[in-house]
């Protein structure tokens, strides 16, 4: 999961608007629920864009 | 490193840099003293070091703004949280960082008299060892 920093303070070395992965937060020993409760980060809930795979060597 | 006057110390709590709202930081570390005195001709007590016992004392400038001190600490009450402290904002070969997990066992959301700065002074016990690192 990807999170966006919404805090005015630095979070995991990142500033407001930067992205943080769940892995980065967990490796830093962060309590993610407390960071969300404290308005430091918010989860990105957008649906990822999945591009269709292109077959190598395909003939148009 | 020469003698140091603390001006640019860094303290992160639950990965949040709250240095600009912390006026004092003290990491306390000591060991239990276990007595091993037995009958001996020396007539003196003997002792060995026992378990390490660590704690951290912080003095906060209280701030109720969004994503500031109150909103950072209050959700952590009753939990163990990661704290990283260093004497300067940049860790170097002569300025180490100290990382540990502290039990957030107390908090004073409102403290101060008329005309005074609202502050919160806490001492939290550290659970486990302190990791000291240089860059």
N, CA and C atoms of all chains as a GROMACS GRO file, in nm:
protein
  585
    1UNK      N    1   0.084  -0.120   0.000
    1UNK     CA    2   0.000   0.000   0.000
    1UNK      C    3   0.088   0.125   0.000
    2UNK      N    4   0.040   0.229  -0.067
    2UNK     CA    5   0.113   0.355  -0.076
    2UNK      C    6   0.041   0.460   0.009
    3UNK      N    7   0.119   0.541   0.079
    3UNK     CA    8   0.063   0.649   0.161
    3UNK      C    9   0.121   0.782   0.114
    4UNK      N   10   0.043   0.888   0.132
    4UNK     CA   11   0.090   1.023   0.102
    4UNK      C   12   0.109   1.098   0.233
    5UNK      N   13   0.220   1.167   0.245
    5UNK     CA   14   0.247   1.246   0.366
    5UNK      C   15   0.157   1.370   0.362
    6UNK      N   16   0.077   1.388   0.467
    6UNK     CA   17  -0.012   1.505   0.479
    6UNK      C   18   0.032   1.594   0.594
    7UNK      N   19   0.135   1.549   0.666
    7UNK     CA   20   0.180   1.619   0.786
    7UNK      C   21   0.262   1.743   0.753
    8UNK      N   22   0.257   1.840   0.844
    8UNK     CA   23   0.345   1.956   0.833
    8UNK      C   24   0.486   1.917   0.880
    9UNK      N   25   0.494   1.807   0.956
    9UNK     CA   26   0.624   1.760   1.005
    9UNK      C   27   0.680   1.655   0.908
   10UNK      N   28   0.810   1.634   0.918
   10UNK     CA   29   0.876   1.531   0.836
   10UNK      C   30   0.836   1.392   0.889
   11UNK      N   31   0.797   1.305   0.799
   11UNK     CA   32   0.761   1.168   0.838
   11UNK      C   33   0.851   1.072   0.761
   12UNK      N   34   0.928   0.992   0.834
   12UNK     CA   35   1.021   0.898   0.770
   12UNK      C   36   1.114   0.972   0.674
   13UNK      N   37   1.149   1.094   0.706
   13UNK     CA   38   1.237   1.171   0.619
   13UNK      C   39   1.169   1.232   0.497
   14UNK      N   40   1.038   1.212   0.486
   14UNK     CA   41   0.963   1.266   0.371
   14UNK      C   42   0.879   1.386   0.415
   15UNK      N   43   0.852   1.475   0.321
   15UNK     CA   44   0.774   1.595   0.352
   15UNK      C   45   0.637   1.588   0.286
   16UNK      N   46   0.553   1.684   0.322
   16UNK     CA   47   0.414   1.688   0.275
   16UNK      C   48   0.406   1.670   0.123
   17UNK      N   49   0.321   1.577   0.082
   17UNK     CA   50   0.302   1.552  -0.061
   17UNK      C   51   0.384   1.435  -0.113
   18UNK      N   52   0.488   1.396  -0.039
   18UNK     CA   53   0.570   1.281  -0.081
   18UNK      C   54   0.494   1.151  -0.055
   19UNK      N   55   0.538   1.046  -0.123
   19UNK     CA   56   0.477   0.914  -0.104
   19UNK      C   57   0.565   0.825  -0.016
   20UNK      N   58   0.501   0.738   0.059
   20UNK     CA   59   0.570   0.641   0.144
   20UNK      C   60   0.505   0.505   0.122
   21UNK      N   61   0.584   0.402   0.114
   21UNK     CA   62   0.526   0.268   0.102
   21UNK      C   63   0.508   0.210   0.242
   22UNK      N   64   0.419   0.111   0.249
   22UNK     CA   65   0.396   0.042   0.376
   22UNK      C   66   0.526  -0.020   0.425
   23UNK      N   67   0.605  -0.073   0.330
   23UNK     CA   68   0.732  -0.136   0.364
   23UNK      C   69   0.827  -0.036   0.431
   24UNK      N   70   0.835   0.084   0.375
   24UNK     CA   71   0.923   0.188   0.433
   24UNK      C   72   0.881   0.220   0.576
   25UNK      N   73   0.751   0.232   0.596
   25UNK     CA   74   0.700   0.268   0.729
   25UNK      C   75   0.727   0.156   0.830
   26UNK      N   76   0.703   0.033   0.787
   26UNK     CA   77   0.723  -0.080   0.878
   26UNK      C   78   0.871  -0.100   0.910
   27UNK      N   79   0.957  -0.078   0.810
   27UNK     CA   80   1.101  -0.090   0.833
   27UNK      C   81   1.151   0.016   0.931
   28UNK      N   82   1.082   0.131   0.934
   28UNK     CA   83   1.119   0.238   1.028
   28UNK      C   84   1.057   0.214   1.165
   29UNK      N   85   0.979   0.108   1.178
   29UNK     CA   86   0.916   0.076   1.306
   29UNK      C   87   0.795   0.163   1.337
   30UNK      N   88   0.733   0.218   1.234
   30UNK     CA   89   0.622   0.311   1.255
   30UNK      C   90   0.491   0.239   1.286
   31UNK      N   91   0.411   0.304   1.367
   31UNK     CA   92   0.275   0.260   1.395
   31UNK      C   93   0.186   0.333   1.294
   32UNK      N   94   0.145   0.263   1.190
   32UNK     CA   95   0.074   0.326   1.078
   32UNK      C   96  -0.062   0.380   1.121
   33UNK      N   97  -0.133   0.304   1.204
   33UNK     CA   98  -0.265   0.351   1.251
   33UNK      C   99  -0.252   0.483   1.326
   34UNK      N  100  -0.146   0.494   1.410
   34UNK     CA  101  -0.126   0.617   1.487
   34UNK      C  102  -0.089   0.733   1.395
   35UNK      N  103  -0.014   0.705   1.289
   35UNK     CA  104   0.022   0.811   1.193
   35UNK      C  105  -0.101   0.860   1.118
   36UNK      N  106  -0.191   0.768   1.085
   36UNK     CA  107  -0.315   0.809   1.017
   36UNK      C  108  -0.402   0.888   1.114
   37UNK      N  109  -0.413   0.838   1.238
   37UNK     CA  110  -0.495   0.908   1.339
   37UNK      C  111  -0.440   1.048   1.367
   38UNK      N  112  -0.309   1.064   1.356
   38UNK     CA  113  -0.247   1.193   1.382
   38UNK      C  114  -0.240   1.283   1.261
   39UNK      N  115  -0.309   1.243   1.152
   39UNK     CA  116  -0.312   1.322   1.028
   39UNK      C  117  -0.173   1.344   0.968
   40UNK      N  118  -0.086   1.245   0.985
   40UNK     CA  119   0.047   1.256   0.927
   40UNK      C  120   0.053   1.195   0.787
   41UNK      N  121  -0.024   1.090   0.766
   41UNK     CA  122  -0.027   1.024   0.635
   41UNK      C  123  -0.170   0.986   0.601
   42UNK      N  124  -0.196   0.966   0.473
   42UNK     CA  125  -0.326   0.909   0.434
   42UNK      C  126  -0.300   0.804   0.325
   43UNK      N  127  -0.384   0.703   0.330
   43UNK     CA  128  -0.368   0.594   0.233
   43UNK      C  129  -0.416   0.640   0.096
   44UNK      N  130  -0.343   0.601  -0.007
   44UNK     CA  131  -0.386   0.630  -0.144
   44UNK      C  132  -0.486   0.522  -0.184
   45UNK      N  133  -0.609   0.564  -0.204
   45UNK     CA  134  -0.714   0.465  -0.233
   45UNK      C  135  -0.746   0.455  -0.381
   46UNK      N  136  -0.677   0.534  -0.462
   46UNK     CA  137  -0.703   0.531  -0.607
   46UNK      C  138  -0.674   0.395  -0.667
   47UNK      N  139  -0.750   0.358  -0.768
   47UNK     CA  140  -0.727   0.230  -0.835
   47UNK      C  141  -0.605   0.242  -0.926
   48UNK      N  142  -0.511   0.152  -0.915
   48UNK     CA  143  -0.394   0.160  -1.002
   48UNK      C  144  -0.431   0.139  -1.148
   49UNK      N  145  -0.361   0.212  -1.235
   49UNK     CA  146  -0.387   0.197  -1.380
   49UNK      C  147  -0.307   0.077  -1.431
   50UNK      N  148  -0.378  -0.018  -1.485
   50UNK     CA  149  -0.311  -0.138  -1.538
   50UNK      C  150  -0.313  -0.133  -1.690
   51UNK      N  151  -0.194  -0.126  -1.747
   51UNK     CA  152  -0.185  -0.122  -1.893
   51UNK      C  153  -0.188  -0.264  -1.948
   52UNK      N  154  -0.254  -0.283  -2.061
   52UNK     CA  155  -0.255  -0.418  -2.118
   52UNK      C  156  -0.114  -0.459  -2.163
   53UNK      N  157  -0.082  -0.583  -2.140
   53UNK     CA  158   0.050  -0.632  -2.176
   53UNK      C  159   0.064  -0.638  -2.328
   54UNK      N  160   0.181  -0.599  -2.376
   54UNK     CA  161   0.206  -0.610  -2.520
   54UNK      C  162   0.295  -0.731  -2.544
   55UNK      N  163   0.255  -0.807  -2.642
   55UNK     CA  164   0.331  -0.930  -2.669
   55UNK      C  165   0.453  -0.897  -2.753
   56UNK      N  166   0.568  -0.946  -2.709
   56UNK     CA  167   0.690  -0.920  -2.783
   56UNK      C  168   0.686  -0.989  -2.918
   57UNK      N  169   0.727  -0.916  -3.018
   57UNK     CA  170   0.732  -0.975  -3.150
   57UNK      C  171   0.597  -0.986  -3.219
   58UNK      N  172   0.496  -0.919  -3.163
   58UNK     CA  173   0.363  -0.928  -3.223
   58UNK      C  174   0.360  -0.853  -3.356
   59UNK      N  175   0.284  -0.907  -3.449
   59UNK     CA  176   0.274  -0.841  -3.581
   59UNK      C  177   0.143  -0.765  -3.586
   60UNK      N  178   0.155  -0.634  -3.623
   60UNK     CA  179   0.033  -0.552  -3.629
   60UNK      C  180  -0.042  -0.578  -3.759
   61UNK      N  181   3.515   1.463   1.807
   61UNK     CA  182   3.423   1.577   1.816
   61UNK      C  183   3.455   1.657   1.941
   62UNK      N  184   3.447   1.782   1.927
   62UNK     CA  185   3.472   1.871   2.040
   62UNK      C  186   3.352   1.873   2.133
   63UNK      N  187   3.365   1.947   2.241
   63UNK     CA  188   3.249   1.968   2.328
   63UNK      C  189   3.134   2.019   2.244
   64UNK      N  190   3.014   1.990   2.287
   64UNK     CA  191   2.900   2.025   2.203
   64UNK      C  192   2.793   2.098   2.284
   65UNK      N  193   2.744   2.205   2.228
   65UNK     CA  194   2.626   2.274   2.283
   65UNK      C  195   2.509   2.230   2.197
   66UNK      N  196   2.408   2.175   2.258
   66UNK     CA  197   2.296   2.122   2.182
   66UNK      C  198   2.210   2.236   2.126
   67UNK      N  199   2.207   2.244   1.995
   67UNK     CA  200   2.120   2.345   1.931
   67UNK      C  201   2.035   2.282   1.823
   68UNK      N  202   2.084   2.172   1.767
   68UNK     CA  203   2.024   2.117   1.646
   68UNK      C  204   1.995   1.968   1.664
   69UNK      N  205   1.962   1.929   1.788
   69UNK     CA  206   1.935   1.787   1.813
   69UNK      C  207   1.809   1.744   1.739
   70UNK      N  208   1.805   1.617   1.707
   70UNK     CA  209   1.690   1.566   1.632
   70UNK      C  210   1.622   1.455   1.712
   71UNK      N  211   1.489   1.462   1.720
   71UNK     CA  212   1.411   1.359   1.787
   71UNK      C  213   1.294   1.324   1.696
   72UNK      N  214   1.287   1.197   1.656
   72UNK     CA  215   1.170   1.151   1.582
   72UNK      C  216   1.096   1.049   1.667
   73UNK      N  217   0.965   1.065   1.670
   73UNK     CA  218   0.879   0.976   1.747
   73UNK      C  219   0.778   0.915   1.651
   74UNK      N  220   0.775   0.784   1.646
   74UNK     CA  221   0.692   0.712   1.549
   74UNK      C  222   0.719   0.765   1.408
   75UNK      N  223   0.847   0.789   1.379
   75UNK     CA  224   0.895   0.835   1.247
   75UNK      C  225   0.860   0.981   1.217
   76UNK      N  226   0.799   1.053   1.314
   76UNK     CA  227   0.764   1.194   1.292
   76UNK      C  228   0.870   1.282   1.358
   77UNK      N  229   0.924   1.373   1.281
   77UNK     CA  230   1.027   1.464   1.333
   77UNK      C  231   0.960   1.576   1.414
   78UNK      N  232   0.972   1.566   1.548
   78UNK     CA  233   0.911   1.666   1.636
   78UNK      C  234   1.016   1.757   1.699
   79UNK      N  235   1.135   1.760   1.641
   79UNK     CA  236   1.247   1.834   1.700
   79UNK      C  237   1.212   1.981   1.728
   80UNK      N  238   1.134   2.042   1.640
   80UNK     CA  239   1.105   2.185   1.658
   80UNK      C  240   1.002   2.211   1.768
   81UNK      N  241   0.957   2.104   1.834
   81UNK     CA  242   0.865   2.119   1.948
   81UNK      C  243   0.920   2.051   2.073
   82UNK      N  244   1.049   2.018   2.073
   82UNK     CA  245   1.111   1.952   2.188
   82UNK      C  246   1.227   2.039   2.236
   83UNK      N  247   1.225   2.072   2.365
   83UNK     CA  248   1.326   2.163   2.421
   83UNK      C  249   1.434   2.089   2.499
   84UNK      N  250   1.407   1.963   2.531
   84UNK     CA  251   1.505   1.889   2.611
   84UNK      C  252   1.490   1.740   2.586
   85UNK      N  253   1.602   1.672   2.577
   85UNK     CA  254   1.600   1.526   2.560
   85UNK      C  255   1.709   1.465   2.648
   86UNK      N  256   1.674   1.361   2.720
   86UNK     CA  257   1.769   1.290   2.805
   86UNK      C  258   1.748   1.141   2.790
   87UNK      N  259   1.852   1.072   2.748
   87UNK     CA  260   1.847   0.925   2.744
   87UNK      C  261   1.919   0.876   2.868
   88UNK      N  262   1.847   0.803   2.951
   88UNK     CA  263   1.905   0.752   3.075
   88UNK      C  264   1.931   0.603   3.058
   89UNK      N  265   2.052   0.562   3.090
   89UNK     CA  266   2.082   0.418   3.083
   89UNK      C  267   2.163   0.377   3.205
   90UNK      N  268   2.121   0.267   3.266
   90UNK     CA  269   2.192   0.218   3.385
   90UNK      C  270   2.174   0.067   3.393
   91UNK      N  271   2.255   0.006   3.474
   91UNK     CA  272   2.238  -0.139   3.494
   91UNK      C  273   2.201  -0.164   3.640
   92UNK      N  274   2.129  -0.271   3.661
   92UNK     CA  275   2.107  -0.315   3.798
   92UNK      C  276   2.242  -0.355   3.857
   93UNK      N  277   2.252  -0.338   3.986
   93UNK     CA  278   2.375  -0.382   4.054
   93UNK      C  279   2.339  -0.505   4.138
   94UNK      N  280   2.397  -0.617   4.102
   94UNK     CA  281   2.364  -0.744   4.167
   94UNK      C  282   2.478  -0.780   4.263
   95UNK      N  283   2.441  -0.798   4.388
   95UNK     CA  284   2.544  -0.826   4.487
   95UNK      C  285   2.586  -0.973   4.483
   96UNK      N  286   2.714  -0.994   4.491
   96UNK     CA  287   2.769  -1.130   4.486
   96UNK      C  288   2.857  -1.159   4.608
   97UNK      N  289   2.834  -1.082   4.712
   97UNK     CA  290   2.919  -1.096   4.829
   97UNK      C  291   2.905  -1.235   4.893
   98UNK      N  292   3.017  -1.295   4.922
   98UNK     CA  293   3.020  -1.424   4.991
   98UNK      C  294   3.126  -1.416   5.101
   99UNK      N  295   3.134  -1.517   5.180
   99UNK     CA  296   3.237  -1.517   5.284
   99UNK      C  297   3.373  -1.503   5.218
  100UNK      N  298   3.449  -1.410   5.270
  100UNK     CA  299   3.580  -1.384   5.209
  100UNK      C  300   3.667  -1.311   5.309
  101UNK      N  301   3.794  -1.328   5.294
  101UNK     CA  302   3.887  -1.261   5.383
  101UNK      C  303   3.903  -1.113   5.350
  102UNK      N  304   3.848  -1.070   5.233
  102UNK     CA  305   3.864  -0.929   5.194
  102UNK      C  306   3.777  -0.837   5.280
  103UNK      N  307   3.667  -0.888   5.330
  103UNK     CA  308   3.580  -0.806   5.413
  103UNK      C  309   3.512  -0.694   5.336
  104UNK      N  310   3.493  -0.714   5.207
  104UNK     CA  311   3.429  -0.609   5.125
  104UNK      C  312   3.320  -0.671   5.038
  105UNK      N  313   3.217  -0.594   5.010
  105UNK     CA  314   3.109  -0.642   4.925
  105UNK      C  315   3.159  -0.653   4.780
  106UNK      N  316   3.104  -0.749   4.706
  106UNK     CA  317   3.136  -0.761   4.563
  106UNK      C  318   3.006  -0.753   4.484
  107UNK      N  319   3.016  -0.704   4.364
  107UNK     CA  320   2.896  -0.682   4.282
  107UNK      C  321   2.926  -0.708   4.134
  108UNK      N  322   2.821  -0.742   4.060
  108UNK     CA  323   2.831  -0.750   3.914
  108UNK      C  324   2.714  -0.671   3.854
  109UNK      N  325   2.730  -0.635   3.728
  109UNK     CA  326   2.623  -0.563   3.658
  109UNK      C  327   2.512  -0.660   3.620
  110UNK      N  328   2.389  -0.617   3.638
  110UNK     CA  329   2.274  -0.700   3.602
  110UNK      C  330   2.208  -0.650   3.475
  111UNK      N  331   2.078  -0.645   3.478
  111UNK     CA  332   2.004  -0.605   3.358
  111UNK      C  333   2.016  -0.455   3.333
  112UNK      N  334   2.021  -0.420   3.205
  112UNK     CA  335   2.018  -0.278   3.167
  112UNK      C  336   1.877  -0.224   3.186
  113UNK      N  337   1.869  -0.100   3.230
  113UNK     CA  338   1.740  -0.035   3.247
  113UNK      C  339   1.750   0.104   3.184
  114UNK      N  340   1.673   0.126   3.077
  114UNK     CA  341   1.685   0.251   3.001
  114UNK      C  342   1.554   0.328   3.000
  115UNK      N  343   1.565   0.458   2.993
  115UNK     CA  344   1.445   0.541   2.978
  115UNK      C  345   1.482   0.668   2.902
  116UNK      N  346   1.380   0.739   2.857
  116UNK     CA  347   1.404   0.865   2.787
  116UNK      C  348   1.312   0.971   2.849
  117UNK      N  349   1.368   1.089   2.871
  117UNK     CA  350   1.290   1.202   2.924
  117UNK      C  351   1.288   1.312   2.818
  118UNK      N  352   1.168   1.358   2.787
  118UNK     CA  353   1.150   1.460   2.683
  118UNK      C  354   1.066   1.575   2.737
  119UNK      N  355   1.101   1.696   2.696
  119UNK     CA  356   1.017   1.810   2.730
  119UNK      C  357   0.962   1.869   2.600
  120UNK      N  358   0.830   1.858   2.586
  120UNK     CA  359   0.763   1.906   2.465
  120UNK      C  360   0.706   2.046   2.485
  121UNK      N  361   0.699   2.121   2.376
  121UNK     CA  362   0.616   2.240   2.370
  121UNK      C  363   0.484   2.193   2.312
  122UNK      N  364   0.380   2.200   2.390
  122UNK     CA  365   0.252   2.146   2.346
  122UNK      C  366   0.198   2.224   2.226
  123UNK      N  367   0.137   2.153   2.134
  123UNK     CA  368   0.078   2.214   2.015
  123UNK      C  369  -0.038   2.126   1.971
  124UNK      N  370  -0.157   2.187   1.965
  124UNK     CA  371  -0.277   2.111   1.930
  124UNK      C  372  -0.311   2.119   1.782
  125UNK      N  373  -0.225   2.180   1.703
  125UNK     CA  374  -0.252   2.194   1.559
  125UNK      C  375  -0.251   2.057   1.491
  126UNK      N  376  -0.310   2.054   1.373
  126UNK     CA  377  -0.315   1.930   1.295
  126UNK      C  378  -0.174   1.876   1.272
  127UNK      N  379  -0.159   1.748   1.297
  127UNK     CA  380  -0.034   1.673   1.279
  127UNK      C  381   0.083   1.728   1.361
  128UNK      N  382   0.050   1.793   1.473
  128UNK     CA  383   0.158   1.840   1.559
  128UNK      C  384   0.170   1.751   1.683
  129UNK      N  385   0.214   1.807   1.794
  129UNK     CA  386   0.253   1.726   1.910
  129UNK      C  387   0.136   1.641   1.965
  130UNK      N  388   0.026   1.706   1.999
  130UNK     CA  389  -0.086   1.632   2.059
  130UNK      C  390  -0.137   1.521   1.968
  131UNK      N  391  -0.151   1.555   1.839
  131UNK     CA  392  -0.204   1.455   1.746
  131UNK      C  393  -0.105   1.342   1.720
  132UNK      N  394   0.022   1.366   1.747
  132UNK     CA  395   0.123   1.260   1.728
  132UNK      C  396   0.127   1.168   1.849
  133UNK      N  397   0.127   1.227   1.969
  133UNK     CA  398   0.149   1.148   2.090
  133UNK      C  399   0.022   1.078   2.139
  134UNK      N  400  -0.091   1.148   2.135
  134UNK     CA  401  -0.212   1.091   2.196
  134UNK      C  402  -0.250   0.952   2.142
  135UNK      N  403  -0.243   0.929   2.010
  135UNK     CA  404  -0.276   0.794   1.960
  135UNK      C  405  -0.176   0.686   2.003
  136UNK      N  406  -0.062   0.728   2.054
  136UNK     CA  407   0.042   0.630   2.093
  136UNK      C  408   0.033   0.589   2.239
  137UNK      N  409  -0.053   0.655   2.316
  137UNK     CA  410  -0.063   0.624   2.459
  137UNK      C  411  -0.090   0.476   2.481
  138UNK      N  412  -0.010   0.414   2.567
  138UNK     CA  413  -0.028   0.273   2.599
  138UNK      C  414   0.040   0.179   2.501
  139UNK      N  415   0.113   0.234   2.406
  139UNK     CA  416   0.183   0.149   2.309
  139UNK      C  417   0.334   0.174   2.317
  140UNK      N  418   0.409   0.083   2.260
  140UNK     CA  419   0.554   0.103   2.246
  140UNK      C  420   0.579   0.164   2.110
  141UNK      N  421   0.657   0.270   2.107
  141UNK     CA  422   0.681   0.338   1.980
  141UNK      C  423   0.831   0.357   1.956
  142UNK      N  424   0.868   0.365   1.830
  142UNK     CA  425   1.008   0.382   1.794
  142UNK      C  426   1.049   0.529   1.807
  143UNK      N  427   1.158   0.552   1.878
  143UNK     CA  428   1.214   0.688   1.893
  143UNK      C  429   1.358   0.685   1.845
  144UNK      N  430   1.396   0.788   1.770
  144UNK     CA  431   1.535   0.803   1.726
  144UNK      C  432   1.583   0.942   1.768
  145UNK      N  433   1.693   0.947   1.841
  145UNK     CA  434   1.750   1.074   1.888
  145UNK      C  435   1.893   1.086   1.840
  146UNK      N  436   1.932   1.207   1.807
  146UNK     CA  437   2.073   1.232   1.773
  146UNK      C  438   2.111   1.373   1.819
  147UNK      N  439   2.238   1.393   1.852
  147UNK     CA  440   2.280   1.525   1.903
  147UNK      C  441   2.274   1.635   1.799
  148UNK      N  442   2.286   1.598   1.672
  148UNK     CA  443   2.272   1.695   1.563
  148UNK      C  444   2.173   1.639   1.462
  149UNK      N  445   2.121   1.724   1.377
  149UNK     CA  446   2.019   1.678   1.283
  149UNK      C  447   2.075   1.583   1.178
  150UNK      N  448   2.206   1.590   1.158
  150UNK     CA  449   2.271   1.498   1.064
  150UNK      C  450   2.359   1.401   1.140
  151UNK      N  451   2.332   1.273   1.122
  151UNK     CA  452   2.414   1.170   1.188
  151UNK      C  453   2.547   1.160   1.113
  152UNK      N  454   2.655   1.155   1.188
  152UNK     CA  455   2.787   1.149   1.124
  152UNK      C  456   2.876   1.054   1.202
  153UNK      N  457   3.002   1.051   1.165
  153UNK     CA  458   3.098   0.964   1.233
  153UNK      C  459   3.122   1.008   1.377
  154UNK      N  460   3.087   1.133   1.407
  154UNK     CA  461   3.109   1.184   1.543
  154UNK      C  462   2.979   1.224   1.611
  155UNK      N  463   2.868   1.201   1.546
  155UNK     CA  464   2.737   1.234   1.605
  155UNK      C  465   2.642   1.117   1.582
  156UNK      N  466   2.636   1.024   1.678
  156UNK     CA  467   2.558   0.903   1.655
  156UNK      C  468   2.408   0.924   1.672
  157UNK      N  469   2.334   0.827   1.622
  157UNK     CA  470   2.190   0.825   1.651
  157UNK      C  471   2.164   0.712   1.749
  158UNK      N  472   2.062   0.729   1.830
  158UNK     CA  473   2.020   0.629   1.928
  158UNK      C  474   1.876   0.591   1.896
  159UNK      N  475   1.854   0.465   1.863
  159UNK     CA  476   1.720   0.418   1.828
  159UNK      C  477   1.673   0.319   1.932
  160UNK      N  478   1.547   0.330   1.967
  160UNK     CA  479   1.492   0.239   2.068
  160UNK      C  480   1.340   0.242   2.063
  161UNK      N  481   1.282   0.149   2.135
  161UNK     CA  482   1.137   0.142   2.147
  161UNK      C  483   1.100   0.182   2.288
  162UNK      N  484   1.015   0.285   2.301
  162UNK     CA  485   0.977   0.334   2.434
  162UNK      C  486   0.828   0.313   2.457
  163UNK      N  487   0.796   0.280   2.580
  163UNK     CA  488   0.656   0.260   2.617
  163UNK      C  489   0.596   0.396   2.654
  164UNK      N  490   0.498   0.440   2.575
  164UNK     CA  491   0.435   0.571   2.599
  164UNK      C  492   0.334   0.552   2.713
  165UNK      N  493   0.385   0.566   2.833
  165UNK     CA  494   0.307   0.532   2.952
  165UNK      C  495   0.245   0.652   3.020
  166UNK      N  496   0.287   0.771   2.982
  166UNK     CA  497   0.228   0.891   3.045
  166UNK      C  498   0.226   1.005   2.946
  167UNK      N  499   0.132   1.098   2.968
  167UNK     CA  500   0.121   1.216   2.883
  167UNK      C  501   0.043   1.321   2.959
  168UNK      N  502   0.084   1.445   2.948
  168UNK     CA  503   0.011   1.555   3.013
  168UNK      C  504  -0.034   1.651   2.903
  169UNK      N  505  -0.155   1.630   2.850
  169UNK     CA  506  -0.200   1.712   2.738
  169UNK      C  507  -0.205   1.861   2.773
  170UNK      N  508  -0.239   1.891   2.898
  170UNK     CA  509  -0.250   2.031   2.937
  170UNK      C  510  -0.170   2.054   3.064
  171UNK      N  511  -0.073   2.143   3.056
  171UNK     CA  512   0.014   2.169   3.169
  171UNK      C  513   0.070   2.310   3.157
  172UNK      N  514   0.051   2.390   3.260
  172UNK     CA  515   0.106   2.525   3.259
  172UNK      C  516   0.016   2.622   3.333
  173UNK      N  517   0.075   2.734   3.374
  173UNK     CA  518   0.000   2.837   3.445
  173UNK      C  519  -0.027   2.956   3.355
  174UNK      N  520  -0.096   3.052   3.410
  174UNK     CA  521  -0.130   3.171   3.333
  174UNK      C  522  -0.002   3.241   3.285
  175UNK      N  523   0.000   3.273   3.160
  175UNK     CA  524   0.115   3.343   3.103
  175UNK      C  525   0.233   3.254   3.070
  176UNK      N  526   0.218   3.125   3.095
  176UNK     CA  527   0.330   3.033   3.071
  176UNK      C  528   0.311   2.956   2.940
  177UNK      N  529   0.421   2.906   2.887
  177UNK     CA  530   0.415   2.819   2.770
  177UNK      C  531   0.357   2.684   2.812
  178UNK      N  532   0.266   2.631   2.732
  178UNK     CA  533   0.211   2.498   2.760
  178UNK      C  534   0.317   2.394   2.724
  179UNK      N  535   0.357   2.316   2.821
  179UNK     CA  536   0.462   2.216   2.799
  179UNK      C  537   0.415   2.080   2.849
  180UNK      N  538   0.486   1.978   2.810
  180UNK     CA  539   0.460   1.842   2.859
  180UNK      C  540   0.595   1.775   2.880
  181UNK      N  541   0.621   1.738   3.003
  181UNK     CA  542   0.746   1.670   3.035
  181UNK      C  543   0.716   1.525   3.070
  182UNK      N  544   0.780   1.433   2.999
  182UNK     CA  545   0.748   1.291   3.019
  182UNK      C  546   0.876   1.210   3.034
  183UNK      N  547   0.864   1.101   3.107
  183UNK     CA  548   0.971   1.000   3.112
  183UNK      C  549   0.909   0.868   3.073
  184UNK      N  550   0.960   0.811   2.966
  184UNK     CA  551   0.908   0.684   2.916
  184UNK      C  552   1.016   0.577   2.929
  185UNK      N  553   0.976   0.462   2.981
  185UNK     CA  554   1.070   0.350   2.990
  185UNK      C  555   1.096   0.291   2.852
  186UNK      N  556   1.219   0.253   2.830
  186UNK     CA  557   1.258   0.191   2.704
  186UNK      C  558   1.244   0.041   2.717
  187UNK      N  559   1.184  -0.020   2.615
  187UNK     CA  560   1.171  -0.166   2.617
  187UNK      C  561   1.272  -0.224   2.518
  188UNK      N  562   1.362  -0.306   2.570
  188UNK     CA  563   1.467  -0.363   2.486
  188UNK      C  564   1.591  -0.277   2.486
  189UNK      N  565   1.677  -0.308   2.393
  189UNK     CA  566   1.808  -0.242   2.388
  189UNK      C  567   1.805  -0.112   2.310
  190UNK      N  568   1.905  -0.030   2.330
  190UNK     CA  569   1.925   0.092   2.251
  190UNK      C  570   2.026   0.060   2.142
  191UNK      N  571   1.993   0.098   2.020
  191UNK     CA  572   2.085   0.076   1.908
  191UNK      C  573   2.155   0.208   1.875
  192UNK      N  574   2.286   0.206   1.885
  192UNK     CA  575   2.364   0.325   1.856
  192UNK      C  576   2.426   0.309   1.717
  193UNK      N  577   2.410   0.410   1.634
  193UNK     CA  578   2.461   0.398   1.495
  193UNK      C  579   2.530   0.526   1.452
  194UNK      N  580   2.634   0.508   1.371
  194UNK     CA  581   2.704   0.620   1.309
  194UNK      C  582   2.684   0.608   1.158
  195UNK      N  583   2.696   0.717   1.088
  195UNK     CA  584   2.683   0.705   0.942
  195UNK      C  585   2.821   0.696   0.879
   0.00000   0.00000   0.00000
